[in-house]
Amino acid sequence: MKKVLKFNLQRNQLQLNNALEMNMLKEEMQEFYEARNLAERIDAMIDVRYVYEGTQLKFNYNFLPMDEEITKIVGQFHRLSTTLVAAELGDNSQYLDKIMDKAWDIVCDCNAQKVAELDVNGKVIKQEGLPNATVLIQEMLNSLLTEDAGE
């Protein structure tokens, strides 16, 4: 949560735009369902969590109760996406928590490198040349699941 707070303070000073928050969550959820592989799905899951935690911080900072609709939608997404990814991992589903923790660190580190430039809607613009979280997540998966196979 500390990394999400720092990101949001630097980029938008915790300004709340309910429509933007909902649009960002919708975009990340769509990315999950459109993903072509496990690394893309995990990246999208982490992105949903990252945006959601930022949304919670913004509501709290502005002394507002968290939007119940957003909480309900994100809760449903979390349950469904976790079930799908665990099924995709199959015998390796025992590593799901470890994978998600490592993916969280990867996404947070990549997001921390973004500058505070916003698009017309208020969303942080991703600059060229930044590390690709999906590629890093795929490398982490390859390493983690290969290590297990070698034991």
KAKABEL-V128989 format. One record per pair of residues at least 24 apart in sequence whose ideal C-beta (glycine too) atoms are under 6 Angstrom apart, sorted by sequence separation. I is the first residue (numbers start at 1). J is the second residue. If there is no record, write none. Layout:
{{I:J} {I:J}}
This chain:
{{25:51} {107:133} {24:51} {106:133} {106:136} {106:137} {21:55} {103:137} {45:81} {102:140} {16:58} {14:58} {41:85} {8:54} {16:62} {14:61} {29:77} {4:53} {8:57} {32:81} {4:54} {38:88} {1:53} {5:57} {92:145} {46:103} {50:107} {46:104} {42:103} {46:107} {43:133} {43:134} {40:134} {43:137} {39:134} {42:137} {39:137} {39:138} {20:121} {20:122} {39:141} {7:111} {3:108} {11:116} {17:122} {10:116} {11:124}}
